[in-house]
Amino acid sequence: MTGTLPVDAFGNLDYPELIGWPVSRLLALVAEASREEAEVIGRVLAMTRGAEHARAAIEAALAGAEPAWLTAARLAFAQPREVLLGLLAEAVADEANAELYACLLQEMVTRGIDPGEVGEDLRHELNHPLAALPLRLDSSERDFDLQDYDIRGGGSYSADYFLTKAEEKAVLTAGSPQVATRITASGQRERMTSAVRGWLERSNGRAEAEVFEFAYPIGDIFGASTLAGLPLESLRGLEPDGLVFRTATFDEVVTTLFCAAANGGSYSSARGGAYGRAALWESVAALAGADPDEPVEEVAALAGRLRWWRFQAVTPWFEQDIPEFGFAALRVDERTLAVLAATDTD
């Protein structure tokens, strides 16, 4: 801190005093404050309940106090619905504001806050990729675990990405290997790994995304041994008793991918609820074989018809004690299998 903001006798930021400062004084400081101080001011404004502070938080974000998605996430977490609806009603859907309000709409939705008709009207006015997302959650989006924000910074969330310590290992059987051809198309890997992009770009994560085609339908015979027989780097070096493998519900897939995208991995690679939801459905669409511009409702209907499995393995690729998961999706033709595995480490 440069000394612009109040500190207590121990040299720590005095939040009680700062919260009591007039909104006009806080806003005036944003332009001259250091980046760290501006972020603190933006955080205090967003998380102090009330319309005046909420409006000021948006003004501070537009002035660069902190990323628009983060301000939107804090507002949706801290402010009552009536304040949020007031912000939507006052919104100007121009290019300068589109990012913040598009994020705010989706942050509200992912936290179960209905934006109402005013939100729907605003969504249609916004020229922003997030505006393509519906303002109603799909039935599979029922167990979102979003970060709780603290006015002093940071936050907390819990998500179980682990299988190996809690579930029995699969029994791998010898037999005739199922012949499969790798058919992963150009650009498909990027779409499939969208939910873990933060792990790859802002942490030490890695991901594997592949699509295989079998010569005949395998719905009745697909199992752990078939998966283990595929040329997957994540399963290279697999021991006979080193694979956890079980069926998964589509709800579980949605929850896991959303938490990975919204809350991040071992490092602070979070992207918030708005972009987390967009990344979730981009990954699901690619896994299901849907077109990139397919509406979420149609993607969900298609993906809900797939057969899903979850896996994790004791191999050099998986880290065993950090965020990681593997999913296999058998598409409706029962010949095409999409696989996504991801792991992160500090």
TIGUTI-744823 format. One line per 4 residues: number of its first residue (from 1); their letters; for each residue x, y, z of C-alpha. Coordinates in nm, 3 decimals, padded with zeros to 5 digits. Example, Ala and Ser with C-alpha at 12.3 -4.5 7.8 and 13.67 -1.06 7.14 Angstrom:
BEGIN
1 = AS = 01.230/-00.450/00.780  01.367/-00.106/00.714
END
This chain:
BEGIN
1 = MTGT = 00.000/00.000/00.000  00.119/00.353/-00.073  -00.045/00.514/00.228  -00.361/00.632/00.056
5 = LPVD = -00.580/00.389/00.250  -00.618/00.370/00.631  -00.418/00.121/00.838  -00.454/00.011/01.198
9 = AFGN = -00.190/00.019/01.473  -00.034/-00.299/01.336  00.003/-00.166/00.984  -00.283/-00.374/00.845
13 = LDYP = -00.553/-00.227/00.625  -00.829/-00.088/00.847  -01.138/-00.227/00.676  -01.395/-00.099/00.930
17 = ELIG = -01.277/00.258/00.876  -01.254/00.213/00.499  -01.609/00.077/00.480  -01.727/00.390/00.661
21 = WPVS = -01.573/00.630/00.411  -01.817/00.812/00.179  -01.860/00.648/-00.158  -01.756/00.969/-00.335
25 = RLLA = -01.425/00.967/-00.147  -01.356/00.606/-00.240  -01.432/00.667/-00.606  -01.210/00.976/-00.614
29 = LVAE = -00.919/00.764/-00.491  -00.946/00.502/-00.766  -00.776/00.720/-01.029  -00.473/00.799/-00.812
33 = ASRE = -00.446/00.473/-00.620  -00.197/00.198/-00.693  -00.329/-00.112/-00.868  -00.342/-00.298/-00.537
37 = EAEV = -00.526/-00.015/-00.363  -00.773/00.025/-00.650  -00.857/-00.345/-00.625  -00.920/-00.305/-00.252
41 = IGRV = -01.150/-00.009/-00.314  -01.340/-00.197/-00.583  -01.377/-00.497/-00.354  -01.508/-00.287/-00.063
45 = LAMT = -01.758/-00.110/-00.287  -01.888/-00.431/-00.442  -01.927/-00.615/-00.113  -02.079/-00.339/00.098
49 = RGAE = -02.451/-00.397/00.069  -02.659/-00.120/-00.081  -02.742/00.041/-00.414  -02.502/00.335/-00.373
53 = HARA = -02.201/00.112/-00.313  -02.306/-00.128/-00.590  -02.334/00.150/-00.847  -01.998/00.284/-00.738
57 = AIEA = -01.843/-00.063/-00.770  -01.950/-00.070/-01.135  -01.809/00.277/-01.191  -01.480/00.171/-01.027
61 = ALAG = -01.463/-00.144/-01.240  -01.519/00.054/-01.558  -01.233/00.280/-01.445  -01.008/-00.026/-01.420
65 = AEPA = -01.013/-00.099/-01.044  -01.044/-00.472/-01.109  -01.157/-00.705/-01.391  -01.524/-00.668/-01.482
69 = WLTA = -01.597/-01.038/-01.428  -01.460/-01.020/-01.074  -01.667/-00.716/-00.982  -01.974/-00.888/-01.126
73 = ARLA = -01.900/-01.202/-00.923  -01.859/-01.005/-00.601  -02.180/-00.810/-00.664  -02.382/-01.126/-00.728
77 = FAQP = -02.240/-01.282/-00.412  -02.286/-00.985/-00.179  -02.579/-00.774/-00.296  -02.949/-00.849/-00.245
81 = REVL = -03.161/-00.927/-00.552  -03.343/-00.594/-00.548  -03.014/-00.405/-00.571  -02.896/-00.625/-00.856
85 = LGLL = -03.221/-00.579/-01.046  -03.182/-00.205/-01.001  -02.836/-00.222/-01.158  -02.976/-00.414/-01.455
89 = AEAV = -03.258/-00.163/-01.499  -03.007/00.124/-01.508  -02.765/-00.052/-01.741  -02.659/00.105/-02.068
93 = ADEA = -02.596/-00.177/-02.316  -02.312/-00.013/-02.505  -01.972/-00.156/-02.588  -01.804/-00.009/-02.279
97 = NAEL = -02.052/-00.173/-02.042  -02.123/-00.498/-02.225  -01.855/-00.706/-02.052  -01.958/-00.613/-01.700
101 = YACL = -02.333/-00.650/-01.746  -02.304/-00.973/-01.947  -02.097/-01.115/-01.662  -02.336/-00.984/-01.398
105 = LQEM = -02.633/-01.153/-01.562  -02.460/-01.490/-01.567  -02.313/-01.451/-01.220  -02.666/-01.399/-01.094
109 = VTRG = -02.794/-01.702/-01.284  -02.521/-01.935/-01.159  -02.599/-01.829/-00.801  -02.967/-01.898/-00.847
113 = IDPG = -03.076/-01.532/-00.864  -03.351/-01.476/-01.120  -03.271/-01.165/-01.332  -03.638/-01.142/-01.428
117 = EVGE = -03.774/-00.967/-01.735  -03.532/-00.676/-01.695  -03.245/-00.922/-01.727  -03.393/-01.090/-02.031
121 = DLRH = -03.446/-00.754/-02.201  -03.086/-00.653/-02.125  -02.947/-00.985/-02.252  -03.104/-00.926/-02.594
125 = ELNH = -02.956/-00.576/-02.609  -02.600/-00.682/-02.522  -02.356/-00.751/-02.803  -02.146/-01.001/-02.610
129 = PLAA = -02.070/-01.377/-02.639  -02.205/-01.443/-02.289  -02.544/-01.309/-02.401  -02.594/-01.636/-02.590
133 = LPLR = -02.627/-01.821/-02.259  -02.983/-01.865/-02.130  -03.093/-01.697/-01.809  -03.237/-02.022/-01.675
137 = LDSS = -03.026/-02.308/-01.545  -03.057/-02.645/-01.712  -03.175/-02.927/-01.486  -02.818/-03.063/-01.489
141 = ERDF = -02.685/-02.735/-01.344  -02.811/-02.800/-00.994  -02.499/-02.853/-00.782  -02.280/-02.556/-00.867
145 = DLQD = -02.021/-02.488/-00.599  -01.919/-02.125/-00.640  -01.656/-01.931/-00.454  -01.754/-01.737/-00.144
149 = YDIR = -01.590/-01.395/-00.148  -01.449/-01.209/00.151  -01.430/-00.831/00.177  -01.068/-00.871/00.289
153 = GGGS = -00.984/-01.062/-00.027  -00.968/-01.423/-00.127  -01.251/-01.669/-00.089  -01.327/-02.033/-00.047
157 = YSAD = -01.499/-02.320/-00.222  -01.496/-02.697/-00.208  -01.503/-02.940/-00.499  -01.421/-03.309/-00.504
161 = YFLT = -01.213/-03.389/-00.809  -01.073/-03.711/-00.664  -01.159/-04.075/-00.712  -00.851/-04.281/-00.636
165 = KAEE = -00.859/-04.250/-00.257  -01.231/-04.311/-00.220  -01.331/-04.579/-00.468  -01.233/-04.930/-00.560
169 = KAVL = -00.998/-04.993/-00.848  -01.136/-05.149/-01.163  -01.045/-05.505/-01.255  -00.878/-05.508/-01.596
173 = TAGS = -00.939/-05.825/-01.794  -00.737/-05.971/-02.079  -00.911/-06.025/-02.410  -00.925/-05.916/-02.769
177 = PQVA = -00.852/-05.543/-02.788  -01.121/-05.329/-02.948  -00.982/-05.161/-03.258  -01.038/-04.786/-03.248
181 = TRIT = -00.927/-04.506/-03.479  -00.832/-04.166/-03.344  -01.051/-03.910/-03.523  -00.992/-03.596/-03.316
185 = ASGQ = -01.052/-03.306/-03.554  -00.857/-02.984/-03.579  -00.973/-02.738/-03.314  -01.167/-03.005/-03.125
189 = RERM = -00.912/-03.040/-02.847  -00.927/-02.669/-02.768  -01.305/-02.682/-02.738  -01.303/-03.000/-02.529
193 = TSAV = -01.051/-02.855/-02.284  -01.227/-02.518/-02.251  -01.334/-02.594/-01.893  -00.972/-02.642/-01.783
197 = RGWL = -00.816/-02.366/-01.991  -00.729/-02.176/-01.675  -00.538/-02.479/-01.548  -00.337/-02.489/-01.870
201 = ERSN = -00.272/-02.117/-01.916  -00.241/-01.985/-01.561  -00.120/-02.284/-01.362  00.085/-02.599/-01.415
205 = GRAE = -00.195/-02.816/-01.548  -00.218/-03.048/-01.844  -00.507/-03.203/-02.031  -00.571/-03.477/-02.282
209 = AEVF = -00.867/-03.466/-02.520  -00.926/-03.727/-02.788  -01.209/-03.874/-02.995  -01.203/-04.237/-03.108
213 = EFAY = -01.420/-04.427/-03.354  -01.479/-04.800/-03.319  -01.562/-05.033/-03.605  -01.896/-05.133/-03.451
217 = PIGD = -02.120/-05.029/-03.159  -01.955/-05.090/-02.822  -02.230/-04.985/-02.586  -02.279/-05.336/-02.449
221 = IFGA = -01.910/-05.416/-02.409  -01.739/-05.089/-02.321  -01.565/-05.097/-01.984  -01.243/-05.031/-01.798
225 = STLA = -01.040/-05.270/-02.011  -01.155/-05.104/-02.334  -01.062/-04.761/-02.201  -00.724/-04.889/-02.078
229 = GLPL = -00.654/-05.027/-02.424  -00.681/-04.689/-02.594  -00.364/-04.495/-02.683  -00.407/-04.234/-02.410
233 = ESLR = -00.105/-04.059/-02.262  -00.290/-04.020/-01.932  -00.309/-04.401/-01.900  00.044/-04.481/-02.016
237 = GLEP = 00.219/-04.699/-01.760  -00.107/-04.810/-01.600  -00.072/-05.093/-01.350  -00.331/-05.375/-01.352
241 = DGLV = -00.490/-05.244/-01.032  -00.428/-04.873/-01.097  -00.751/-04.758/-01.262  -01.061/-04.620/-01.094
245 = FRTA = -01.348/-04.643/-01.340  -01.724/-04.612/-01.296  -02.036/-04.478/-01.463  -02.107/-04.108/-01.416
249 = TFDE = -02.424/-03.904/-01.437  -02.446/-03.610/-01.672  -02.512/-03.389/-01.368  -02.177/-03.498/-01.224
253 = VVTT = -01.999/-03.412/-01.549  -02.160/-03.066/-01.556  -02.078/-02.997/-01.191  -01.715/-03.105/-01.225
257 = LFCA = -01.647/-02.911/-01.544  -01.816/-02.601/-01.408  -01.617/-02.608/-01.083  -01.295/-02.659/-01.277
261 = AANG = -01.365/-02.358/-01.498  -01.526/-02.122/-01.247  -01.312/-02.189/-00.940  -00.981/-02.290/-01.097
265 = GSYS = -00.722/-02.547/-01.002  -00.420/-02.549/-00.774  -00.336/-02.187/-00.846  -00.572/-01.892/-00.885
269 = SARG = -00.689/-01.980/-01.235  -01.056/-01.909/-01.159  -01.273/-01.743/-01.422  -01.589/-01.690/-01.220
273 = GAYG = -01.940/-01.819/-01.270  -02.015/-01.637/-01.595  -01.714/-01.750/-01.795  -01.711/-02.079/-01.606
277 = RAAL = -02.059/-02.156/-01.735  -01.964/-02.061/-02.091  -01.655/-02.284/-02.073  -01.855/-02.571/-01.927
281 = WESV = -02.098/-02.577/-02.219  -01.822/-02.535/-02.477  -01.653/-02.846/-02.337  -01.978/-03.042/-02.316
285 = AALA = -02.073/-02.949/-02.673  -01.737/-03.069/-02.804  -01.753/-03.393/-02.604  -02.104/-03.460/-02.732
289 = GADP = -02.016/-03.379/-03.093  -02.245/-03.074/-03.114  -02.174/-02.775/-03.335  -01.995/-02.481/-03.167
293 = DEPV = -02.296/-02.250/-03.212  -02.556/-02.499/-03.088  -02.783/-02.346/-02.820  -02.719/-02.464/-02.465
297 = EEVA = -03.065/-02.618/-02.440  -02.998/-02.841/-02.743  -02.647/-02.929/-02.625  -02.784/-03.032/-02.286
301 = ALAG = -03.053/-03.247/-02.446  -02.796/-03.422/-02.667  -02.536/-03.468/-02.394  -02.798/-03.603/-02.158
305 = RLRW = -02.850/-03.894/-02.399  -02.482/-03.992/-02.395  -02.339/-04.261/-02.171  -02.077/-04.119/-01.937
309 = WRFQ = -01.797/-04.275/-01.734  -01.551/-04.123/-01.491  -01.196/-04.241/-01.440  -00.872/-04.162/-01.267
313 = AVTP = -00.552/-04.362/-01.264  -00.227/-04.428/-01.086  00.007/-04.331/-01.369  00.290/-04.080/-01.409
317 = WFEQ = 00.043/-03.847/-01.586  -00.202/-03.811/-01.296  -00.073/-03.637/-00.982  -00.301/-03.823/-00.733
321 = DIPE = -00.339/-03.547/-00.475  -00.451/-03.233/-00.657  -00.749/-03.132/-00.879  -00.785/-03.389/-01.155
325 = FGFA = -01.047/-03.597/-01.332  -01.116/-03.805/-01.640  -01.441/-03.847/-01.833  -01.533/-04.073/-02.125
329 = ALRV = -01.849/-04.008/-02.326  -02.000/-04.262/-02.563  -02.201/-04.074/-02.822  -02.544/-04.178/-02.941
333 = DERT = -02.410/-04.384/-03.233  -02.233/-04.601/-02.969  -01.926/-04.611/-03.193  -01.773/-04.273/-03.112
337 = LAVL = -01.601/-04.218/-02.779  -01.479/-03.878/-02.655  -01.227/-03.868/-02.371  -01.121/-03.573/-02.158
341 = AATD = -00.866/-03.597/-01.876  -00.717/-03.306/-01.682  -00.482/-03.257/-01.390  -00.319/-02.962/-01.217
345 = TD = -00.032/-02.921/-00.974  00.128/-02.649/-00.768
END
